[in-house]
C-alpha cells in the first residue's frame, strides 16, 4: 500500500511521539493567551522553535479538523415520543445545521437514526455536542460515522 503524504489520519494521542504532543500543547498555550510569543510557548513546553515550526501545520486536535465540516452520526434511540425531537433541538441549540436525517422503522423498541450536519457555526466542539446528546433520555448509543 502506498501512503499518500497529504492524507489525514486519526491517531490515538498516547501513541504519538512527544514532539507532536508538545506542539499541540504550545498551540493551545498560544490560543489561550498563556504566552504571547511562540518562543514563550515552546519554552513552557520544552521544545525548540524549529520543531514547533516543522510540525505546527501538520498536527491539530480532531475538533479543529471538524470545524466547518459535515459530520454524520449514527444513533440508536429508544422508540418513545419526543426522543428524536430533543436530539434535533439540541443540535439546533448549538447552531449545528442539519443537512439530512434518516430514521429506520423501530424494531424491538429501538430505532436507528443517521443525521448529517454542518459544524461551521457550532457554539461547541463536536465532542461537546456528542456528550450533550448522550445525556438525553432515550439515547442508547452514538457513533461518528463520517466526516467531510
Buried (B, 14 or more C-beta within 10 A) or exposed (E): EEEEEEEEEEEEEEEBEEBBBBBBBBBEBBEEEEBEEBEEBBBBBEBEBEBBEEBBEEBBBBBEEBBEBBBBBBBBBEBEEEBBEBBBEBBEEBBBBEEEBEBEEEEEEBBBBBBBBBBEEBEBBBEEBBEBBEEBEBBEEBEBEEBE
